[in-house]
């Protein structure tokens, strides 16, 4: 299959590849509590967050607001932002 993309950045990340070669240090075992299909969503979500932080030029010791911190994306975005040295402000549902 041949895919033509306008955005070269999408080609570089390999998100559309059926098979990809990676260094063994870049992979992790799927936890038993996740199905393979569920686990397959994690890298793309994390990559999207990393790319968003890069596009925003997020810098260490700056403050970022992450809307929906109790949701699935927020729950992943907060620790990634904190690991990059950002101060995080968020909102979310009291039930979650």
QUINORZI-V344914 format. One record per pair of residues at least 12 apart in sequence whose C-alpha atoms are under 8 Angstrom apart, sorted by sequence separation. I is the first residue (numbers start at 1). J is the second residue. D is the distance in whole Angstrom. If there is no record, write none. Layout:
BEGIN
I&J&D / I&J&D
END
This chain:
BEGIN
66&78&7 / 69&90&5 / 70&91&7 / 71&92&7 / 64&86&7 / 66&88&7 / 68&90&7 / 69&91&6 / 70&92&5 / 62&85&8 / 63&86&6 / 64&87&6 / 65&88&6 / 66&89&6 / 67&90&6 / 68&91&5 / 69&92&5 / 70&93&6 / 60&84&6 / 61&85&6 / 62&86&5 / 63&87&5 / 64&88&5 / 65&89&5 / 66&90&5 / 67&91&6 / 68&92&5 / 59&84&8 / 60&85&4 / 61&86&5 / 62&87&6 / 63&88&6 / 64&89&6 / 65&90&5 / 66&91&7 / 67&92&7 / 68&93&8 / 59&85&8 / 60&86&5 / 61&87&6 / 63&89&7 / 70&96&6 / 59&86&7 / 45&73&7 / 49&77&6 / 53&81&8 / 58&86&8 / 15&44&8 / 46&76&7 / 50&80&8 / 45&76&8 / 46&77&7 / 49&80&8
END
